[in-house]
Amino acid sequence: MKNFIKYTAVLAFLTGSLTSCLKDKTMIGPDSPGAIKNVIEFKNIGGIKSGTSAPYALYIPFTLDPTATTAEFEGIVNYAGTDVAPNDITVNIAADPAMIATYNAGVSGANYAQLAATSYSFPSTVTIPKGQREAKFKISVKPNTFDATKENALALRITSASTGTISGNFGAVIFSMPLKSIWQGTYTVRFNNNYGGIDVNIGDFTETGVKLETVGPNKLQTQYAANTYSGYTQYQFNGNNTSITSVTVFSGSILASSVDGVDLIDPVNGKFTIRYTFAGRGMTETWVRTGP
């Protein structure tokens, strides 16, 4: 397995800088030790996908079959009290499309669009029972009504609560719900920094079990930059899956990158070979899908 880089002094000679830690920091969740008490908040439903500087926590509960007429996931409202809810707590929830514009303005590369009101439903009121800490509620969406050209998301806000203070960090959340790309899956990948600026930390290696996940319309993301540095890499496929039009590399910030060539693309068998440059490093990558 490739060893991830923990030190970056040797990188000074290359254009662009990469973060040195194994993984980027994410927002501290509402379940974390030391969280503020006696507040009402949305509880984590999984790993937070937004960074510490993002204006709201963002989650990806699932990727969706674009032909599905309905899909459901659970949201959770939480009483972060010193004990349990002292009485029934009525929590009011509403969609807040303005959050999407704020998020896009505050996060480099973000381009989310709020779902149309006819594409989702959720209860406007949720009750945390006395003696409990949380209450779950269903969020239903209609994937076949989504605009496939957009990065669909649903922004929710706690508007009021009968007891407690609404959390400043987790009183509003965004759920990204990408339509599943045919390229999503598990891959064996050969990573080769074989032209441009040669980075001794990358070299030429093969990694198995690499996940490629849908994050937008025909946009796929894998964790890490060149599977070596913290961050992520995104590949934007064109509409008919015959080419890759752009690559975005994030490691501490969005790094300058360009596609130099797509030498192989086989959507039927899940194979592609791409050459691209990021922060001066020339990469040749060959991806072969091995599973879902």
C-alpha positions in Angstrom: 0.0 0.0 0.0 1.2 3.5 -0.8 2.5 5.4 2.2 0.8 8.8 2.5 3.1 11.8 2.8 3.5 13.4 6.2 6.3 15.9 5.5 6.5 18.4 2.6 9.9 20.1 2.8 11.0 18.4 -0.4 8.1 20.0 -2.3 9.3 23.6 -2.2 10.9 23.3 -5.7 7.5 22.6 -7.4 4.8 25.0 -8.3 1.8 24.8 -6.0 1.7 23.5 -2.4 0.0 20.4 -1.1 -1.1 19.7 2.5 1.0 17.2 4.4 -1.5 15.5 6.6 -3.2 12.2 5.8 -6.6 13.7 5.5 -8.1 17.1 5.5 -9.8 18.4 8.6 -13.6 18.3 8.6 -16.0 20.2 10.8 -16.2 18.9 14.3 -19.4 17.0 14.6 -22.2 17.7 17.1 -21.5 14.4 18.8 -17.9 15.4 19.6 -16.6 15.5 23.2 -16.8 19.0 24.5 -19.7 20.0 22.2 -21.7 22.9 23.6 -24.6 21.7 25.8 -28.3 22.4 25.9 -28.5 23.1 22.2 -30.8 21.8 19.5 -29.0 20.6 16.4 -28.9 18.3 13.4 -27.0 15.2 14.4 -24.4 13.7 12.1 -25.8 11.1 9.7 -22.3 10.1 8.5 -19.0 11.6 7.7 -19.1 15.4 7.1 -17.9 16.2 3.6 -17.3 19.9 4.1 -14.1 21.4 5.5 -13.7 23.4 8.7 -14.0 26.7 6.9 -17.3 25.8 5.2 -20.3 27.9 6.3 -22.5 24.7 6.8 -21.9 21.0 7.3 -22.5 19.0 4.1 -23.4 15.4 3.9 -23.9 12.9 1.1 -26.4 10.4 2.4 -26.5 8.4 -0.9 -26.1 8.5 -4.6 -29.3 7.9 -6.5 -30.6 5.9 -9.4 -31.8 8.7 -11.8 -34.8 6.6 -12.8 -36.0 6.0 -9.3 -39.4 7.5 -8.4 -38.6 7.8 -4.7 -35.8 7.3 -2.2 -35.7 8.0 1.6 -33.0 8.7 4.2 -33.1 9.6 7.9 -32.4 13.0 9.4 -31.9 13.4 13.1 -32.5 16.3 15.4 -30.5 16.1 18.6 -30.8 17.6 22.1 -27.1 18.2 23.2 -28.1 18.6 26.9 -26.3 17.7 30.0 -28.7 14.9 30.4 -31.8 14.0 28.4 -34.6 16.2 27.1 -36.3 17.6 30.3 -39.7 17.6 28.4 -41.0 17.0 25.0 -39.1 19.4 22.7 -40.9 20.6 19.5 -38.4 21.3 16.7 -39.5 23.1 13.6 -37.6 22.5 10.3 -37.8 24.3 7.0 -35.9 24.3 3.6 -33.6 27.3 3.2 -32.4 27.7 -0.4 -30.4 30.8 0.5 -28.0 28.5 2.3 -27.0 27.0 -1.0 -25.9 30.4 -2.4 -23.9 31.1 0.8 -22.2 27.7 0.6 -21.3 28.1 -3.0 -19.8 31.6 -2.3 -17.8 30.3 0.7 -16.4 27.0 -0.7 -14.1 27.0 -3.7 -15.4 24.9 -6.5 -18.9 24.4 -5.0 -21.8 24.7 -7.4 -24.8 23.2 -5.7 -28.4 23.8 -6.6 -31.4 23.5 -4.2 -33.9 20.9 -5.2 -37.2 22.0 -6.5 -39.9 21.9 -3.8 -41.8 19.3 -5.8 -38.8 16.9 -5.6 -38.7 16.4 -1.8 -40.8 16.2 1.4 -40.1 16.1 5.1 -42.0 16.8 8.3 -42.0 20.5 9.3 -42.2 19.5 13.0 -40.3 16.8 14.8 -40.6 16.1 18.5 -37.8 14.9 20.8 -39.6 13.0 23.5 -39.0 13.7 27.2 -36.3 11.5 28.5 -34.7 11.0 25.0 -31.8 12.8 23.3 -32.9 12.7 19.7 -35.7 12.1 17.2 -35.4 10.7 13.7 -37.4 11.8 10.7 -37.8 10.7 7.1 -36.7 12.8 4.1 -38.2 11.6 0.9 -36.9 12.6 -2.6 -37.9 11.9 -6.2 -34.7 11.3 -8.1 -36.5 11.0 -11.5 -37.6 14.6 -11.1 -34.1 16.0 -10.4 -32.4 18.2 -13.0 -29.6 15.9 -14.2 -27.5 18.9 -15.3 -27.2 20.3 -11.7 -25.4 19.3 -8.5 -28.6 18.7 -6.5 -28.8 19.4 -2.8 -31.3 20.0 -0.1 -30.6 22.7 2.6 -32.5 22.5 5.8 -32.6 24.8 8.8 -34.0 24.4 12.4 -36.2 27.5 12.6 -37.3 27.2 16.2 -37.4 24.9 19.2 -39.6 24.9 22.3 -36.6 24.2 24.6 -32.9 25.0 24.2 -30.8 27.1 21.9 -30.4 26.4 18.2 -26.8 25.4 17.4 -24.8 28.0 15.5 -22.8 25.3 13.7 -25.3 22.5 13.2 -28.6 24.3 13.3 -28.5 24.2 9.5 -27.2 21.5 7.2 -26.9 20.6 3.5 -27.6 17.2 2.0 -25.9 16.6 -1.4 -27.7 14.0 -3.5 -25.9 13.3 -6.7 -27.4 11.1 -9.4 -25.2 8.0 -9.7 -22.7 8.0 -12.6 -22.0 4.8 -14.6 -18.3 5.3 -13.6 -19.0 5.0 -9.8 -17.3 1.9 -8.4 -14.2 0.3 -7.0 -11.0 0.3 -9.1 -7.4 -0.9 -9.4 -5.4 2.2 -10.4 -1.9 2.7 -11.6 -0.6 6.2 -10.6 2.5 7.3 -12.4 4.1 10.8 -12.1 6.1 10.2 -15.3 6.4 13.7 -16.9 6.4 17.4 -16.0 7.7 18.1 -12.5 8.8 14.8 -11.0 7.7 14.4 -7.4 9.7 11.7 -5.6 6.9 11.2 -3.2 4.5 10.0 -5.9 6.6 7.9 -8.3 4.9 4.9 -10.0 2.7 2.5 -8.1 -0.5 0.5 -8.3 -3.3 0.7 -5.7 -6.3 -1.6 -5.3 -9.7 -0.9 -3.8 -9.7 2.8 -4.9 -13.2 4.3 -4.7 -14.6 6.6 -7.3 -17.8 8.3 -6.0 -20.4 10.5 -7.8 -20.4 14.1 -6.5 -22.2 15.8 -9.4 -23.5 15.4 -12.9 -21.0 13.0 -14.4 -18.5 14.3 -11.8 -16.6 11.6 -9.9 -14.3 12.0 -6.9 -11.6 10.0 -5.3 -10.0 10.6 -1.9 -6.5 12.2 -1.9 -4.4 13.9 -4.6 -2.5 11.4 -6.7 -3.4 8.9 -4.0 -0.5 10.5 -2.1 -1.5 13.8 -0.5 -4.5 14.7 1.6 -7.4 16.2 -0.3 -9.3 14.9 -3.3 -9.3 14.6 -7.0 -12.4 15.0 -9.2 -12.8 13.8 -12.8 -15.5 15.5 -15.0 -16.8 13.2 -17.7 -18.7 14.6 -20.6 -22.4 13.9 -21.1 -22.1 10.8 -23.2 -19.1 9.4 -21.3 -16.7 9.5 -24.2 -14.1 11.7 -22.6 -12.9 13.5 -19.5 -13.2 17.3 -19.8 -11.5 18.5 -16.6 -9.7 17.4 -13.5 -9.9 19.2 -10.2 -7.3 18.6 -7.5 -7.7 19.9 -4.0 -5.0 19.7 -1.4 -5.3 22.6 1.1 -6.7 24.6 -1.9 -7.7 24.1 -5.5 -4.5 23.5 -7.4 -3.9 24.5 -11.0 -4.6 21.5 -13.2 -5.2 20.6 -16.9 -6.1 17.6 -18.9 -3.3 16.6 -21.3 -5.0 13.7 -22.9 -7.5 10.8 -22.6 -5.8 7.8 -24.1 -8.5 5.2 -23.3 -12.1 5.4 -22.2 -14.3 2.3 -22.1 -17.5 2.9 -20.2 -18.8 -0.6 -20.8 -15.9 -2.3 -19.0 -15.1 0.6 -16.7 -11.6 1.5 -17.9 -9.9 4.8 -18.7 -6.4 6.2 -19.0 -5.9 9.9 -18.5 -2.9 12.2 -18.6 -3.1 15.4 -16.6 -1.0 18.0 -14.9 -1.6 19.4 -11.4 0.7 21.8 -9.6 3.3 21.1 -12.2 3.3 17.3 -11.8 2.4 15.3 -14.9 0.3 12.2 -14.0 -0.6 9.2 -16.1 -3.4 7.2 -14.5 -5.0 4.0 -15.6 -8.3 3.0 -13.9 -9.8 -0.5 -14.2 -13.1 -1.1 -12.3 -13.2 -4.2 -10.2 -16.4 -3.9 -8.3 -19.3 -1.7 -7.1 
